[in-house]
Amino acid sequence: MKTITQVTKGIKISVNTRFEGTFFKNYKMHFAFGYTITIENLSKDSVQLTSRHWQIYDSLNEIEFLDGEGVIGEKPIILPGESHTYNSGCLLASTIGAMKGHYNMINIDSSEEFRVYIPTFKFSAPFALN
């Protein structure tokens, strides 16, 4: 499993993806992918994740944009030298896709709001590639 990483303003984002299987929904085949994201605070300030923005690419569909509060129902505060890890997933109509986006964060010490970019990570079902 390959880890994709990116650092923005002292916040390191690491992503691992996995194929979780296929299933039928509304008479169509869907492909389920899971991902684990670790948000690591390499800075000297405490930060809080307030919201997220995703761009979801499915080779058979239009780009989907998704915005929401926090991640999986949480708005974690991450102290210097600490990290927050969570798991989530994505359903695609095709065997190949990708996601990228950003987190909106606030520096608790200075009240500065800033974006932390999530690197593009790809999904591919193992049987879809030669």
Backbone as CSV, one residue per row, in Angstrom:
resi,resn,N_x,N_y,N_z,CA_x,CA_y,CA_z,C_x,C_y,C_z
1,MET,0.839,-1.172,0.000,0.000,0.000,0.000,0.892,1.245,0.000
2,LYS,0.654,2.127,-0.957,1.462,3.328,-1.100,0.825,4.473,-0.314
3,THR,1.663,5.220,0.411,1.173,6.369,1.162,1.464,7.643,0.378
4,ILE,0.440,8.469,0.212,0.553,9.768,-0.446,0.605,10.808,0.667
5,THR,1.552,11.753,0.604,1.659,12.771,1.648,1.825,14.163,1.053
6,GLN,1.427,15.155,1.846,1.619,16.563,1.486,1.632,17.375,2.765
7,VAL,2.473,18.415,2.818,2.544,19.291,3.990,2.160,20.702,3.576
8,THR,1.235,21.307,4.337,0.836,22.698,4.147,0.892,23.384,5.500
9,LYS,1.651,24.447,5.593,1.743,25.250,6.821,1.995,24.399,8.066
10,GLY,2.874,23.415,7.932,3.237,22.585,9.069,2.256,21.467,9.394
11,ILE,1.251,21.278,8.558,0.283,20.200,8.774,0.495,19.156,7.674
12,LYS,0.851,17.935,8.084,1.139,16.850,7.134,-0.078,15.952,6.979
13,ILE,-0.503,15.763,5.741,-1.613,14.876,5.419,-1.035,13.626,4.762
14,SER,-1.377,12.451,5.300,-0.957,11.164,4.724,-2.211,10.362,4.403
15,VAL,-2.254,9.777,3.201,-3.438,9.034,2.756,-3.039,7.650,2.271
16,ASN,-3.784,6.646,2.715,-3.689,5.273,2.206,-5.064,4.874,1.702
17,THR,-5.110,4.195,0.550,-6.395,3.764,-0.006,-6.459,2.250,-0.108
18,ARG,-7.665,1.749,-0.226,-7.859,0.313,-0.379,-9.166,0.055,-1.133
19,PHE,-9.196,-1.028,-1.893,-10.407,-1.469,-2.580,-11.184,-2.350,-1.616
20,GLU,-12.474,-2.075,-1.462,-13.258,-2.818,-0.472,-14.255,-3.798,-1.080
21,GLY,-14.502,-3.709,-2.385,-15.396,-4.682,-3.003,-16.426,-4.053,-3.922
22,THR,-17.251,-4.924,-4.492,-18.303,-4.486,-5.413,-19.657,-4.879,-4.849
23,PHE,-20.679,-4.119,-5.247,-22.035,-4.490,-4.881,-23.019,-3.775,-5.791
24,PHE,-24.226,-4.290,-5.808,-25.275,-3.682,-6.625,-26.107,-2.744,-5.779
25,LYS,-26.402,-1.571,-6.343,-27.268,-0.585,-5.705,-28.071,0.059,-6.826
26,ASN,-29.382,0.101,-6.671,-30.266,0.654,-7.713,-30.001,0.017,-9.082
27,TYR,-29.842,-1.296,-9.085,-29.646,-2.088,-10.301,-28.352,-1.760,-11.042
28,LYS,-27.381,-1.165,-10.371,-26.102,-0.838,-10.987,-24.969,-1.368,-10.124
29,MET,-23.896,-1.750,-10.775,-22.694,-2.181,-10.059,-21.978,-0.944,-9.512
30,HIS,-21.543,-1.018,-8.266,-20.753,0.053,-7.651,-19.467,-0.549,-7.095
31,PHE,-18.460,0.307,-7.004,-17.147,-0.113,-6.514,-16.841,0.703,-5.266
32,ALA,-16.576,0.001,-4.172,-16.347,0.662,-2.879,-14.852,0.749,-2.593
33,PHE,-14.423,1.954,-2.230,-13.034,2.198,-1.871,-12.989,2.821,-0.487
34,GLY,-12.001,2.447,0.280,-11.807,3.027,1.596,-10.503,3.805,1.617
35,TYR,-10.433,4.761,2.539,-9.177,5.490,2.695,-8.970,5.836,4.163
36,THR,-7.704,5.889,4.540,-7.299,6.277,5.887,-6.468,7.542,5.752
37,ILE,-6.858,8.570,6.507,-6.115,9.832,6.482,-5.563,10.112,7.874
38,THR,-4.283,10.467,7.907,-3.640,10.911,9.144,-3.253,12.370,8.959
39,ILE,-3.703,13.197,9.903,-3.401,14.627,9.911,-2.409,14.838,11.051
40,GLU,-1.188,15.215,10.700,-0.108,15.326,11.680,0.286,16.793,11.835
41,ASN,0.306,17.276,13.064,0.658,18.671,13.334,2.165,18.781,13.597
42,LEU,2.897,19.245,12.580,4.341,19.434,12.692,4.688,20.858,13.135
43,SER,3.661,21.691,13.324,3.894,23.094,13.690,4.025,23.243,15.206
44,LYS,4.238,24.467,15.647,4.355,24.745,17.087,3.029,25.225,17.685
45,ASP,1.978,25.324,16.865,0.690,25.833,17.328,-0.377,24.741,17.331
46,SER,-1.355,24.872,18.213,-2.514,23.972,18.218,-3.456,24.401,17.103
47,VAL,-4.038,23.418,16.405,-4.954,23.709,15.302,-6.233,22.897,15.458
48,GLN,-7.301,23.395,14.820,-8.565,22.657,14.813,-9.072,22.577,13.385
49,LEU,-9.482,21.385,12.986,-10.092,21.170,11.676,-11.563,21.549,11.796
50,THR,-12.025,22.478,10.960,-13.416,22.938,11.070,-14.318,22.406,9.964
51,SER,-13.767,22.255,8.735,-14.595,21.751,7.638,-13.703,21.157,6.554
52,ARG,-14.366,20.543,5.553,-13.635,19.875,4.482,-14.285,20.190,3.144
53,HIS,-13.479,20.069,2.103,-13.961,20.224,0.725,-13.318,19.112,-0.099
54,TRP,-14.140,18.360,-0.820,-13.645,17.259,-1.647,-14.031,17.465,-3.100
55,GLN,-13.146,17.018,-3.996,-13.458,16.839,-5.408,-13.276,15.348,-5.672
56,ILE,-14.366,14.712,-6.107,-14.347,13.274,-6.333,-14.429,13.012,-7.836
57,TYR,-13.436,12.303,-8.344,-13.351,11.996,-9.771,-13.685,10.535,-9.974
58,ASP,-14.663,10.283,-10.839,-15.088,8.936,-11.199,-14.971,8.864,-12.714
59,SER,-14.239,7.907,-13.250,-14.001,7.891,-14.699,-15.285,7.779,-15.520
60,LEU,-16.399,7.411,-14.888,-17.662,7.302,-15.630,-18.677,8.408,-15.282
61,ASN,-18.302,9.357,-14.431,-19.252,10.392,-14.004,-18.609,11.772,-14.016
62,GLU,-19.448,12.771,-13.835,-18.971,14.142,-13.667,-18.224,14.246,-12.335
63,ILE,-17.381,15.270,-12.214,-16.695,15.532,-10.939,-17.757,15.900,-9.906
64,GLU,-17.655,15.306,-8.731,-18.587,15.609,-7.638,-17.855,16.457,-6.598
65,PHE,-18.515,17.522,-6.157,-17.957,18.388,-5.124,-18.720,18.144,-3.838
66,LEU,-17.993,18.024,-2.744,-18.610,17.704,-1.460,-17.998,18.587,-0.375
67,ASP,-18.846,19.320,0.336,-18.395,20.168,1.443,-19.121,19.742,2.703
68,GLY,-18.445,19.852,3.843,-19.093,19.481,5.091,-18.313,19.934,6.301
69,GLU,-18.988,19.879,7.420,-18.375,20.225,8.705,-17.458,19.103,9.159
70,GLY,-16.286,19.444,9.665,-15.390,18.470,10.281,-15.110,17.262,9.405
71,VAL,-14.713,16.176,10.054,-14.502,14.887,9.389,-15.167,13.808,10.240
72,ILE,-15.943,12.958,9.588,-16.723,11.897,10.235,-17.348,12.351,11.560
73,GLY,-17.986,13.528,11.509,-18.718,14.029,12.678,-17.855,14.658,13.762
74,GLU,-16.569,14.862,13.502,-15.677,15.437,14.514,-14.983,16.674,13.969
75,LYS,-14.639,17.578,14.858,-13.815,18.748,14.541,-12.599,18.681,15.461
76,PRO,-11.653,17.793,15.106,-10.548,17.504,16.024,-9.611,18.700,16.252
77,ILE,-9.168,18.832,17.490,-8.101,19.758,17.843,-6.821,18.925,17.880
78,ILE,-5.803,19.393,17.156,-4.556,18.640,17.061,-3.434,19.497,17.638
79,LEU,-2.887,19.024,18.729,-1.817,19.749,19.417,-0.494,19.553,18.696
80,PRO,0.486,20.442,18.910,1.794,20.287,18.268,2.376,18.900,18.542
81,GLY,2.881,18.261,17.491,3.489,16.943,17.629,2.497,15.794,17.687
82,GLU,1.202,16.092,17.639,0.183,15.033,17.696,-0.467,14.846,16.330
83,SER,-1.311,13.810,16.233,-1.981,13.537,14.961,-3.401,13.041,15.198
84,HIS,-4.181,13.074,14.144,-5.556,12.569,14.161,-5.708,11.678,12.930
85,THR,-6.183,10.450,13.138,-6.370,9.507,12.041,-7.835,9.109,11.966
86,TYR,-8.354,9.025,10.745,-9.727,8.555,10.572,-9.845,7.753,9.280
87,ASN,-10.893,6.946,9.209,-11.198,6.127,8.036,-12.499,6.585,7.431
88,SER,-12.574,6.560,6.106,-13.810,6.889,5.416,-13.839,6.115,4.114
89,GLY,-14.803,6.423,3.257,-14.925,5.668,2.024,-15.611,6.439,0.933
90,CYS,-15.608,5.840,-0.251,-16.153,6.467,-1.443,-16.727,5.379,-2.342
91,LEU,-17.895,5.639,-2.913,-18.501,4.727,-3.882,-18.341,5.312,-5.276
92,LEU,-17.868,4.498,-6.192,-17.731,4.940,-7.572,-18.524,4.035,-8.497
93,ALA,-18.915,4.590,-9.649,-19.596,3.790,-10.666,-18.585,3.025,-11.513
94,SER,-17.320,3.429,-11.432,-16.286,2.777,-12.234,-15.205,2.184,-11.334
95,THR,-14.299,1.466,-11.961,-13.225,0.813,-11.224,-12.041,1.742,-10.962
96,ILE,-12.074,2.946,-11.548,-10.962,3.889,-11.415,-11.489,5.281,-11.071
97,GLY,-10.828,5.931,-10.122,-11.208,7.287,-9.748,-10.139,7.918,-8.880
98,ALA,-10.475,9.080,-8.332,-9.526,9.792,-7.475,-10.278,10.808,-6.633
99,MET,-9.600,11.296,-5.596,-10.134,12.364,-4.755,-9.015,13.339,-4.430
100,LYS,-9.374,14.583,-4.217,-8.461,15.590,-3.682,-9.320,16.641,-3.005
101,GLY,-8.677,17.516,-2.235,-9.460,18.547,-1.578,-8.637,19.336,-0.596
102,HIS,-9.347,19.892,0.389,-8.654,20.627,1.449,-9.487,20.621,2.724
103,TYR,-8.783,20.840,3.819,-9.416,21.049,5.116,-9.319,22.535,5.437
104,ASN,-10.373,23.082,6.001,-10.318,24.428,6.555,-9.973,24.263,8.023
105,MET,-8.943,24.979,8.458,-8.454,24.836,9.826,-8.311,26.213,10.455
106,ILE,-8.240,26.197,11.765,-7.994,27.429,12.499,-6.829,27.195,13.459
107,ASN,-5.942,28.177,13.489,-4.838,28.161,14.449,-5.434,28.655,15.768
108,ILE,-5.494,27.789,16.767,-6.149,28.127,18.038,-5.404,29.254,18.761
109,ASP,-4.086,29.308,18.583,-3.297,30.314,19.287,-3.480,31.720,18.699
110,SER,-3.575,31.828,17.360,-3.659,33.149,16.721,-5.039,33.452,16.131
111,SER,-5.945,32.472,16.091,-7.276,32.575,15.472,-7.215,32.714,13.949
112,GLU,-6.041,32.492,13.358,-5.906,32.564,11.903,-6.559,31.339,11.274
113,GLU,-7.380,31.585,10.241,-7.972,30.492,9.486,-7.088,30.213,8.281
114,PHE,-6.934,28.945,7.933,-6.098,28.588,6.786,-6.552,27.267,6.198
115,ARG,-6.093,27.004,4.974,-6.400,25.756,4.273,-5.208,24.818,4.322
116,VAL,-5.518,23.547,4.465,-4.502,22.498,4.367,-4.926,21.605,3.198
117,TYR,-4.054,21.483,2.228,-4.398,20.745,1.011,-4.202,19.247,1.177
118,ILE,-5.172,18.512,0.647,-5.147,17.048,0.663,-4.662,16.618,-0.722
119,PRO,-3.557,15.877,-0.792,-3.032,15.498,-2.112,-4.000,14.583,-2.853
120,THR,-3.922,14.616,-4.170,-4.750,13.726,-4.989,-4.367,12.281,-4.692
121,PHE,-5.383,11.484,-4.357,-5.135,10.050,-4.176,-6.065,9.280,-5.090
122,LYS,-5.538,8.186,-5.628,-6.241,7.441,-6.677,-6.866,6.166,-6.139
123,PHE,-7.961,5.790,-6.801,-8.633,4.525,-6.513,-8.561,3.673,-7.762
124,SER,-8.249,2.392,-7.574,-8.344,1.461,-8.702,-8.585,0.055,-8.143
125,ALA,-9.594,-0.574,-8.722,-9.865,-1.965,-8.336,-8.723,-2.808,-8.884
126,PRO,-8.214,-3.771,-8.099,-7.046,-4.549,-8.538,-7.250,-5.269,-9.863
127,PHE,-8.474,-5.668,-10.170,-8.731,-6.397,-11.408,-8.892,-5.455,-12.612
128,ALA,-8.891,-4.133,-12.393,-9.105,-3.188,-13.486,-7.832,-2.832,-14.232
129,LEU,-6.690,-3.119,-13.633,-5.420,-2.749,-14.251,-4.636,-3.985,-14.649
130,ASN,-3.929,-3.879,-15.747,-3.102,-5.005,-16.189,-1.766,-4.980,-15.502
